[in-house]
Amino acid sequence: MRYWGKTLNFSKNYHEKYFVFSIACEPYWNTHTLTRCLQKQFLLIFFTALAINGKLFSQSFLPTSISLDVAISTVNPVPNCTNVKLVFTFTNTNDEPVSGIDLDAILFPTLTVTNPFGFFANGTLIPAPNGTDPYNRWTMANLTVPGLDDPEEGILQAFLTFQSPSFLPNNPEEVYYRGCFQTNCDTPIPFVNLIPDNSFVEIGLDQNSVSFISIEATGQTGDLVLPAQSPSAQQDVLIHGTLIVDVNYSFPSFSNLYIADGGTIKVNQPNRLDILDQTKVQGCAEMWQGFEVMGGATLAIDGSTGISQMVEILDATTAVLVHDDATVNVNNTHFKDNNVGIASPATGGPIDADLTVTDNIFEGTVFGLNPPLSGKPLAGVWANNLADPLILLDNVYRGMSMGISADHSSIFSSGETFEDLDIGIKTVSDADHFLFQIGKGQTSGDPTFTDCGTGIFAENVSVGSEDNLMEGVGIGYSLLRGTFKNTQIHDNTINASLFGMAVTQWQPIDFYVDNNTINIDGDPTFGAGIRAFQLIGQLIGTPATFTNNEINLSSARHGVLSTNSGIAAYQDNTINMLNPQQYDGFEFNGGGINLLDCNAITGTDTQNEQAAITFSQSFYSFIDCNATDDTRQGIHILGQNNPTSMKGNAFGDHFHGLMIGDPNFTNSPGGVTGLQNHNGNRWTGTYSNGTEGAGYYGNSQFEILQSRHKVNTGDGLDLKTDEPLGQTSLFIDVPGSTFTFLCPGSCPPPTNSPFGNGGISETDIRIADGTLTPSGYVTEQVWTSKRQLYRRLLDDPMLLQQATEITTFYNAEASTTVGQFETTGQGMDALFELDGATFAQMQANLLAIETKAGELLQVERQLANDPTPQEEANLLAQKATAQQDIANTAAAQGAQNTALDASRISSAGQLLSSNASILTTTSYELNQKEYNRVAGNGRERPGHARPGPRSHPQEHRQPVPILRRQGGLSGEGAAW
């Protein structure tokens, strides 16, 4: 056994089995520690083993080493206001495992032990009940040490972690060890001079003490060194109460600051406090309050100034609290087990602070003094009401509820890492704030987000995010209740279990999601690559646009699920259904004015219940130049989808290339698309053995006639395909026609040019004069079709002049629930409609902010690269200019939004009152009323919701009535 330079070797021979053991207890890094403020403590550790009947019968089975994770020496006493962890390493030199070893720790009642209680064996906590003998005993029972032939190669590590609110005394006879095997235990053996007692600087007497650096730093024996000496003299300090920094001061490398329960270090103006390389600041037994930086003061925490080893900040409620007009620079620092690492106050007005945060680690572990109810610290960085954008570079966030939380603050995040978090970045605003986030690239093995419930959550915030690899996330992006926001999410790889992207109640100015690869594997019932609920683009600008995305479904339900969304374009996307389970490539429930252009959707085979494209109760849709293959259905139409345009689609192998209605319904709703004129859809796959290229499943000849495709088979036989026997054909041949739609060589960029209400068709007349005869759910579908037509007439009153039946219909329905609900809905839509000049100005403001944001990010990176004093001065001037430009533009944008908000909130309240007064009698009317209520509430107070850390978009699903392929018709779909 070896301690303090001496080695004792033990050997015993039992039946020719020979063993040698050593116990080593040495410091493995040099830290200044303190030993004065605690009661006595006794630690007894025991080991033994036996062998029986000529085999391994009796052997003293000791660990080959014991080590502590804190320094132990006459120079560095052990402070027990932090965790002390003993590590026992057992090495078995036999081929077979040895089991039945009990490792006991016996602590006398005079010791106060705090969290965590017990032993950790290979990372697993074993609770520590009170024992007898006549002391408190903890037992890790029945340990098994692997044999040499095992994968662990005969080594086991067991950990004892204990903690007390003060320090261990220098009483060598009070520290022992002993071992037990089955019922046999050795006699306790003293462990001499484990922890000596040395002096340290103690400031304050209790939690109510207030001390000043200018008084404590006198250079006298037992006091801090003088401020002029502080950069070169390490400090060992125990602080009670509040320590006020009222002169410039530094705690240099290798300093140790131990803060008693509830203590605070407050930096007052105009003073500066420096915390330098490998300094450690930690709490004692319970959490301390943290550093508080007042206006006009400066705090610099930097682990890269000399020896470049991280500063450590542990166990604080808020490690650094930044007030208005403060300056805080934090670099190369490990924030560990703080409830919040860096924060600005959550109350009050805007915080105009100069805050730089680069190359830090924010981490929560199970060993800290901070075990909140969630089991994790709250956040690494919490920005509240910051006037200027907060720039975060190359930081790591791990083991917390949130990495970054931003309330009413703009964030730049570049090169950062997010691991094991409920939410990587959460940002919420009720004004004009933004998140610009750039990841570390899409290189395999180096993800930006790993094992996060949600990668990025944004509520009513403009979002720009790019160049991320997300591994093991539940949801990649969750966007909630955004009003007049820019959204650009591109060039990411997202490996998620639920949603790659979930967008809920989002009315953007510009919206682009492009060049992303989304892989979904984990939720076959609800999982979706992209889920859009009430996503509504701008008619006067560009639609909400999804382009060049690849979605791979391993275990999921939808490639894209759009519910009550519209004015959106999906172009050049690829969806691959990789397993033979139920999928929909694209599914549109409700909504309208959606463009599908040049997408490719591929399934696994034609027998499983898979559909490439499904439209249910969604009007005015454009399905152009898409390629579908190897799914049961190519395009599936359910219910009233008039008008819908299908042009130039290529149907590969399917059970049905085009299917209207569904034979799986007991009362199939059939479907209506409106007439398709010479539109060049081609059936190029194989349809045989009971399958059809196109099929109608309903019982209404009218529906077939109002969904027919005019073709000229002289242009190619694949324009027309086989159909079920006994049905009126979905095709009508128009010989001599010279026009068949041809898809362009490449899809045009997404624009709003295809969108509009078009002219009044024969189908519209049938709806208006009451001769529409749906095949199933007749009253529901009649009501739905009227609602969709009425909405088009509200949007474009010029249509009223095209037929007297339309004018009569419009006047008659104005007093029914159809007209009343649609008038209310139009009013809600108008809350988010901008005139051309306002739209152009807001778009220009957002573009200017994005441009200046890029400049500011570049300046901040240059500042982080150790510029010369002159370079630093120039860069700081550039930074100030860019910040001011952003602030001015954001203020202009905010003024416009404030005016719009005031009008919107008032109008939304009136619309909700009108909605509540509408009398309803049927389920679909009740559903529409509930939908309006939910949508109106969301629009009345945008940006005020505060979902919890694990809030998922599916929790915001509303009871929207939709028609699904799996069930019956519950009402109507397109309610916005």
Secondary structure, 3 states (H helix, E strand, C coil): CEECCEECCEEEEECCEEEEECCEECCCCCCCCCCCCCCCCCCEEEECCCECCCCCECCCCCCCEEEECCCCCCCCCCECCCCEEEEEEEECCCCCCEEEEEEEEEECCCCCCCCCCCEEECCEEECCCCCCCCCEEEEEEEEEECCCCCCCCCEEEEEEEECCCCECCCCHHHCEEEEEECCEECCCEECCCCCCCCCCEEECCCCCCEEEHHHHECCCCCCECCCCCHHHCCCEEEECCEEEECCCEEECCCCEEEECCCCEEEECCCCEEEEECCCEEEECCCCECEEEECCCCEEEEECCCCCCCCEEEECECEEEEECCCCEEEEECEEEECCCEEEECCCCCCCECCEEEEECCEEECCCCCCCCCCCCCCCEEEEEECECCCEEEECCEEEEEEEEEEEECCCEEEECCEEEEEEEEEEEECCCCCEEEEECCCCCCCCCCEECCCEEEEEECCEEEEECCEEEEEEEEEEEEEEECCEEEEECCEEEEEEEEEEEEEEECCEEEEECCEEEEECCCCCCEEEEEEEEECCCCCCCEEEECCEEEEEECCEEEEEECCEEEEEECCEEEECCCCCEEEEEEECCEEEEEECCEEECCCCCCCEEEEEEECCEEEEEECCEEECEEEEEEEEEECCCEEEECCEECCEEEEEEEECCCCCCCCCEECCCEECCCCEECCCCCCCCEEEEEECCCHHHHHCCCEEECHHHCHHHCCCCCCCCCCCEEECCCCCCCCCCCCCCCCCCCCCCCCCCCCHHHHHHHHCCCCCCCCHHHHHHHHHHHHHHHHHHCHHHHHHCHHHHHHHHHHCCCHHHHHHHHHHHHHHCCCCCHHHHHHHHHHHHHHHHHHHHHHHHHHHHCCCCCHHHHHHHHHHHHHHHHHHHHHHHHHHHHHHHHHHHHHHHHHHHHHHHHHCCCCCHHHHHHHHHHHHHHHHHHCCCCCCCCCCCCHHHHCCCCCCECCCCCECCCCCCC
